[in-house]
Amino acid sequence: MLTVGPNSMCDVCMESYMDGTGMPHAITCGHIFCRACLDSMQPQCPICRDQFSPEDIRELRVDSDTPSSTMVAPRVDAQVQHLLDDIARTANGGATLEEMQRVVDLCDVYHTGITQPDAQLSTPLGVSYLLLSTLLEAKRRLHSQADQLSEVTAARDDIRDRLTMELDVAQLRCQHSEQAWRDEREAGRRNEKALRVHYDEMNALWRRSVESMQLQYQSLRKELDLSRQINQLANHGKASSVVERSNTAIPRQTVAEGNSSRGAAKPNKVEPHKTP
């Protein structure tokens, strides 16, 4: 059975197990605390930092090795009490890293000046010192992470501002491009309309020219047909005149032959017929 001495107390709340305020409870790592402190803390041993489960907490039955009349709370000197007060004040929040480091340094100086400093780590001051050191290290990491987060946030804001500006410029360029495209399309439509009007005018002019040429062609065709008819009539008249003249020349030739038979006259010379 566990024997509790007059100096036995919870390392978290610094309350003695002998005053009847709480019974000691053990966790899986072997360290002992009161039930109230175990219920209020995270499932992690404040001394060795081992994890534990609430189901693993075991209440210890204790017997005192001294009469209850002689059980008194351990007496704490003024220096230790001052350090405990400083630790409690800085651990309650609101203290800066410099103040917490100052208290840790004072505890280091205290433990350096006493004999068996390792044994003093199990005392209330030693446990509080370890807890404050752990809290100081955690706050330092938290501040470091906060600084990194601030840098990341600043970089993110810078990137966001730059991207926002580039997006605004891109949108402005897009608007200008769309406006230029609309202007070009409108100009193209106007040019197309003007070209269509010019094409219609030229097409109408060409049609009129073709119609005029067709009329001229028809007129010339009629004149050509008329000229051919006149030439045919004229050629027909010439042919009749030649036939008539040929008929009148036959008797003359007969007379000439008769004269040649007589040898008294030369043959008559026929004059060529002149076309009137």
KELUM-977392 format. One record per atom (N, C-alpha, C): y, z, x; residue in one letter. Coordinates in steps of 0.001 Angstrom, whole numbers, plus 500000, padded with zeros to 6 digits. Layout:
# KELUM-977392
YZXA
...
//
This chain:
# KELUM-977392
498807500000500852M
500000500000500000M
501234500000500881M
502280499307500471L
503503499185501248L
504257500510501263L
504722500877502428T
505509502101502588T
506954501733502824T
507837502275502011V
509258501975502078V
509970503158502692V
510717502880503746G
511451503935504403G
512820504125503800G
513559505135504284P
514892505414503718P
515884504303503977P
515649503480504989N
516576502378505295N
516172501058504632N
515103501045503862S
514640499810503229S
515602499399502125S
516044498144502179M
516974497627501177M
516806496123501089M
517321495557500007C
517301494097499817C
518272493467500797C
517820492422501487D
518661491781502495D
519758490915501900D
519737490727500596V
520749489891499959V
521855490744499355V
521464491679498473C
522465492508497813C
522742493822498543C
521964494134499579M
522127495339500382M
521931496616499582M
521180496521498493E
520866497699497698E
519523498260498130E
519453499592498228S
518216500238498664S
517176500182497558S
515916500020497989Y
514827500036497020Y
514558501457496504Y
515146502469497162M
514820503851496823M
515733504442495781M
516823503700495428D
517735504264494442D
517355503905493022D
516256503190492872G
515748502881491525G
516380501688490869G
517214500929491571T
517870499763490955T
516985498534490954T
515971498476491829G
515115497300491860G
513905497537492725G
512813496943492311M
511595497035493086M
511500495850494030M
510863496039495173P
510740494924496110P
509749493888495607P
510075492602495875H
509224491486495511H
509067490592496730H
507857490116496932A
507559489270498075A
507382487832497611A
507757486895498502I
507565485463498243I
506555484929499256I
506255483636499179T
505145483061499956T
505350483181501457T
506598483153501934C
506840483244503372C
506689484666503905C
506593485684503019G
506416487060503437G
507671487906503390G
508821487315503197H
510052488082503126H
510173488749501761H
510885489865501738I
510942490726500550I
512393490855500115I
512577490715498793F
513900490869498187F
513704491526496824F
514813491935496234C
514708492472494874C
514604491335493879C
514116491665492683R
513862490633491673R
515150489982491208R
516214490769491074A
517483490213490592A
518018489157491546A
517913489407492844C
518393488430493816C
517516487183493821C
516193487368493688L
515302486210493653L
515560485346492438L
515887485977491305D
516154485193490088D
517489484450490176D
518433484964490937S
519763484351490988S
519913483315492095S
519040483334493093M
519177482408494216M
518371481129493980M
518626480146494827Q
517851478912494802Q
516429479208495282Q
515443478397494877P
514064478650495303P
513853478336496788P
514598479055497618Q
514529478875499061Q
514840480198499728Q
514022480579500674C
514203481859501350C
515496481836502151C
516395482820501958P
517666482814502694P
517510483134504169P
516327483549504593I
516125483907505997I
515462482769506768I
514275482327506284C
513554481269506999C
513707479907506366C
514359479805505210R
514660478554504505R
513420477874503963R
512303478621503817D
511105478032503212D
511258477998501700D
510691476963501111Q
510733476827499662Q
509682477748499029Q
509998478218497822F
509025479010497078F
509176478707495603F
508167479029494853S
508154478804493408S
508276480146492691S
508924480204491543P
509012481468490804P
507646482050490467P
506632481195490345E
505303481710490054E
504692482435491259E
505259482179492449D
504714482799493662D
505304484177493943D
506270484610493160I
506897485920493399I
505931487021492970I
505710487972493863R
504784489084493593R
505517490407493753R
505391491249492712E
506006492579492781E
505138493492493653E
505796494292494481L
505089495200495393L
505178496635494890L
504025497298494904R
503975498724494584R
504201499508495871R
505157500362495848V
505539501061497081V
505396502568496903V
505146503250498021D
505143504710498092D
506097505129499190D
506796506150498976S
507753506642499966S
507040507511500969S
507402507416502242D
506822508247503273D
507595509525503502D
508680509733502740T
509488510948502837T
509805511430501452T
510037512709501285P
510412513215499957P
511696512554499482P
511744512404498174S
512902511728497580S
514182512481497824S
514082513775498025S
515301514544498265S
515931514222499591S
515092513710500543T
515625513377501864T
515988511908502004T
515756511088500952M
516054509653501018M
517531509428500785M
518188509004501775V
519617508709501691V
519835507290502169V
520899506688501743A
521236505318502158A
521679505316503591A
521357504292504315P
521759504214505721P
523265504220505863P
523675504882506866R
525105504970507138R
525519503799508012R
526642503243507686V
527153502070508386V
528451502447509070V
528566502082510371D
529800502429511088D
530938501555510618D
532147501883511087A
533356501207510609A
533397499752511042A
532965499451512263Q
533001498062512747Q
532062497172511942Q
530846497696511703V
529903496907510903V
530424496708509492V
530983497771508895Q
531511497659507542Q
532671496669507492Q
533485496661508524H
534602495702508570H
534075494266508641H
533044494088509463L
532461492742509543L
531816492335508227L
531134493273507584L
530531492956506277L
531600492598505261L
532724493305505292D
533820492986504360D
534384491601504637D
534535491285505941D
535029489940506275D
534058488855505821D
532764489121506008I
531760488141505580I
531797487963504068I
531887489075503344A
531928488996501884A
533175488264501413A
534310488518502076R
535564487866501680R
535505486360501942R
535001485956503082T
534934484523503405T
533853483810502606T
532772484542502288A
531676483897501553A
531996483724500087A
532948484482499554N
533269484374498130N
534028483100497798N
534427482358498795G
535115481092498544G
536590481205498849G
537203480054499087G
538623480015499381G
538946480113500847G
537959480481501676A
538205480592503110A
538062479233503778A
538883479016504781T
538817477765505529T
537702477833506570T
537414476681507146L
536395476646508191L
536811477469509401L
538107477492509696E
538579478273510835E
538382479768510601E
538662480243509383E
538458481663509082E
536982482040509151E
536113481176508593M
534683481459508656M
534183481453510095M
534688480521510906Q
534284480481512312Q
534756481730513051Q
535933482235512682R
536436483449513323R
535529484636513030R
535058484773511769V
534166485878511416V
532822485731512135V
532316484489512202V
531053484260512919V
531201484619514391V
532335484266514986D
532565484615516392D
532625486124516587D
533241486842515626L
533288488308515730L
531887488899515642L
531051488330514768C
529669488810514673C
528901488517515954C
529170487362516569D
528518487048517838D
528923488051518914D
530185488380518929V
530655489357519918V
530012490716519682V
529887491081518413Y
529267492378518094Y
527809492404518540Y
527054491347518229H
525642491325518591H
525449491194520097H
526417490612520775T
526306490495522228T
526479491850522919T
527289492730522337G
527569494007522979G
526588495105522660G
525566494842521866I
524603495882521509I
523266495554522139I
522429496565522207T
521077496386522738T
520167495841521664T
519193495043522063Q
518220494426521175Q
518913493650520040Q
519652492613520377P
520361491859519331P
519411491165518360P
518206490800518829D
517270490148517910D
516846491085516804D
516689492363517127A
516307493324516088A
517421493529515091A
518664493357515528Q
519792493564514628Q
519904492459513584Q
519203491324513800L
519283490235512831L
518604490587511521L
517752491617511502S
517101492043510263S
517915493073509517S
519019493510510075T
519892494468509408T
520771493739508400T
521427494465507515P
522333493796506560P
523372492923507240P
523948493416508351L
524932492602509055L
524292491355509637L
523069491498510182G
522400490330510748G
522078489280509699G
521581489752508555V
521268488801507479V
522536488140506967V
523594488923506783S
524862488349506318S
525416487361507329S
525243487676508594Y
525679486775509660Y
524921485451509599Y
523605485532509407L
522818484302509303L
523231483484508081L
523443484184506966L
523858483474505755L
525224482830505941L
526164483565506568L
527490483000506784L
527429481815507744L
526583481907508784S
526432480789509716S
525873479565509007S
524876479805508141T
524310478678507378T
525349478077506448T
526128478952505804L
527182478465504907L
528237477694505681L
528587478180506865L
529577477491507688L
529067476111508096L
527809476036508508E
527244474740508882E
527190473787507692E
526838474326506532A
526796473486505332A
528184472980504976A
529199473844505106K
530560473410504796K
531046472370505799K
530640472545507059R
531023471543508049R
530406470185507722R
529126470210507368R
528504468945506976R
529171468371505738R
529523469271504815L
530185468810503597L
531549468200503916L
532288468843504824H
533591468291505210H
533411466969505947H
532389466892506798S
532132465638507492S
531779464522506510S
530935464876505549Q
530584463881504530Q
531797463521503683Q
532660464530503427A
533873464241502658A
534793463296503435A
534888463521504775D
535701462610505589D
535104461210505589D
533779461146505729Q
533137459831505687Q
533340459172504326Q
533236459999503280L
533451459452501939L
534888458954501781L
535837459700502377S
537234459266502304S
537418457937503030S
536766457815504210E
536862456556504944E
536231455421504160E
535057455707503573V
534394454666502773V
535249454301501559V
535843455339500943T
536691455082499773T
537911454260500161T
538522454613501317A
539677453843501772A
539286452402502080A
538128452239502755A
537661450873503035A
537362450121501745A
536754450841500781R
536466450190499497R
537756449775498801R
538757450681498811D
540031450347498177D
540700449167498877D
540597449158500220D
541187448046500967D
540488446736500616D
539169446773500577I
538412445566500220I
538725445142498789I
538819446139497903R
539125445810496506R
540507445194496375R
541493445771497101D
542846445208497045D
542866443799497617D
542146443601498746R
542117442272499349R
541435441265498425R
540317441704497831L
539621440792496913L
540462440514495670L
541182441568495212T
542051441362494049T
543149440359494368T
543739440495495572M
544784439561495975M
544216438153496116M
543042438042496745E
542426436718496880E
542069436137495512E
541641437013494599L
541333436526493252L
542588436037492548L
543703436769492719D
544963436333492113D
545394434987492692D
545263434852494028V
545636433578494656V
544732432452494158V
543425432750494053A
542484431734493573A
542798431342492128A
543117432342491299Q
543463432036489913Q
544735431202489841Q
545717431550490701L
546959430769490712L
546689429332491148L
545852429176492186R
545497427824492622R
544748427078491537R
543875427799490851C
543127427161489766C
544064426703488655C
545060427548488338Q
546031427160487313Q
546821425945487757Q
547243425934489044H
547979424779489547H
547107423520489518H
545838423693489886S
544932422547489872S
544729422029488447S
544556422956487511E
544393422536486123E
545645421830485608E
546836422374485985Q
548072421730485541Q
548221420354486165Q
547869420245487473A
547938418927488117A
546953417958487476A
545765418467487137W
544770417611486475W
545279417151485116W
545909418076484372R
546458417688483062R
547558416643483232R
548424416852484249D
549496415883484468D
548930414517484841D
547931414520485729E
547316413246486114E
546630412589484928E
545966413391484120R
545315412806482949R
546333412225481986R
547451412941481797E
548483412435480903E
549105411158481471E
549343411155482798A
549887409944483421A
548893408795483303A
547608409101483488G
546593408056483329G
546557407494481914G
546708408402480945R
546728407935479554R
547945407052479290R
549098407468479846R
550290406643479655R
550120405279480321R
549570405273481534N
549334403993482212N
548346403127481434N
547295403776480921E
546321403020480139E
546962402424478895E
547819403223478245K
548489402718477047K
549408401549477391K
550165401697478515A
551053400610478921A
550253399364479290A
549132399548479991L
548295398399480352L
547699397728479118L
547328398557478126R
546790397960476900R
547860397142476179R
549082397688476152V
550170396948475508V
550431395637476252V
550459395758477612H
550670394542478415H
549514393545478222H
548295394071478135Y
547148393186477906Y
547256392495476556Y
547635393264475532D
547778392649474201D
548848391563474225D
549960391840474927E
551019390831474997E
550529389584475733E
549877389808476865M
549373388664477627M
548294387913476852M
547448388649476145N
546408387991475354N
547019387152474241N
548059387722473576A
548725386944472520A
549405385709473107A
550048385896474289L
550682384744474931L
549650383697475314L
548531384135475838W
547479383192476216W
546931382455475002W
546740383188473894R
546246382540472677R
547247381498472172R
548522381885472244R
549523380897471803R
549512379674472730R
549366379931474021S
549310378800474955S
548086377927474689S
546961378550474416V
545744377792474130V
545906376981472855V
546480377624471839E
546695376898470582E
547636375716470799E
548702375977471636S
549635374873471912S
548942373754472685S
548117374126473659M
547387373098474415M
546397372351473528M
545769373085472597Q
544859372406471681Q
545607371401470805Q
546794371824470341L
547593370894469532L
548000369670470352L
548417369920471616Q
548768368799472475Q
547565367900472737Q
546408368543472949Y
545185367769473168Y
544877366903471960Y
544981367493470784Q
544712366719469571Q
545709365571469420Q
546991365876469736S
548003364819469628S
547728363702470622S
547394364131471875L
547076363115472885L
545816362353472510L
544877363024471910R
543643362353471489R
543936361297470441R
544794361673469516K
545156360704468481K
545885359503469094K
546820359788470035E
547534358697470669E
546576357808471465E
545591358487472146L
544622357701472908L
543776356819471984L
543348357379470867D
542577356568469914D
543408355419469372D
544659355739469099L
545532354687468584L
545733353587469634L
545890354014470902S
546068353015471976S
544814352176472135S
543662352813472049R
542430352050472144R
542317351026471008R
542676351485469815Q
542630350548468688Q
543574349367468907Q
544769349688469416I
545742348607469653I
545220347656470719I
544638348233471799N
544092347382472858N
542954346510472338N
542108347119471490Q
541023346333470925Q
541557345183470080Q
542590345493469270L
543180344440468459L
543824343358469342L
544486343834470399A
545147342858471286A
544117341991472002A
543047342613472475N
541995341847473139N
541336340858472170N
541161341257470933H
540593340350469942H
541491339141469700H
542811339371469680G
543755338269469486G
543739337315470674G
543656337789471883K
543605336952473078K
542353336074473064K
541259336693472664A
540016335915472630A
540118334739471645A
540743334940470510S
540905333841469516S
541771332726470090S
542819333126470810S
543714332119471385S
542994331298472444S
542133331906473227V
541398331184474267V
540432330176473639V
539787330599472554V
538849329689471882V
539563328473471339V
540704328712470740E
541454327588470183E
541881326629471288E
542329327119472397R
542771326274473485R
541594325522474112R
540456326166474107S
539279325474474659S
538887324276473780S
539005324493472515N
538665323407471592N
539617322216471767N
540832322431472029T
541798321347472200T
541621320656473557T
541023321328474518A
540863320728475859A
539660319812475945A
538723319896474985I
537526319056475040I
537854317564474889I
538677317149473927P
538983315706473844P
539660315188475090P
540511315933475702R
541191315506476912R
540179315223478016R
539192316077478098Q
538175315869479142Q
537389314574478878Q
537156314265477606T
536418313034477247T
537210311788477677T
538507311840477429V
539367310716477815V
539376310547479321V
539375311687479997A
539404311633481466A
538129311043482005A
537042311335481369E
535780310761481816E
535762309243481593E
536350308836480479G
536394307402480229G
537247306659481260G
538326307286481636N
539184306681482634N
538502306639483997N
537727307676484290S
537064307697485597S
535977306625485649S
535398306323484541S
534372305283484529S
534989303927484783S
536176303844484461R
536830302576484700R
537374302509486130R
537488303686486750G
538025303690488113G
539476303388488171G
540220303433487071A
541617303099487079A
542507304315487154A
541965305485486839A
542861306664486789A
542178307853487437A
542939308775487905K
542466310039488498K
542147311033487414K
541252311860487754P
540950312886486714P
542181313735486452P
542294314088485142N
543417314935484720N
543257316376485246N
544304316880485712K
544302318310486191K
544623319235485062K
543695320116484820V
543885321085483687V
544657322263484223V
545755322546483587E
546557323712483992E
545897324997483495E
545970325920484317P
545377327239483866P
546158327829482715P
545386328458481854H
546008329041480665H
546675330364481050H
547905330439480676K
548665331670480924K
548603332555479706K
548260333712480005T
548180334713478899T
549567335109478502T
549871334941477212P
551221335331476790P
551413336832476958P
//
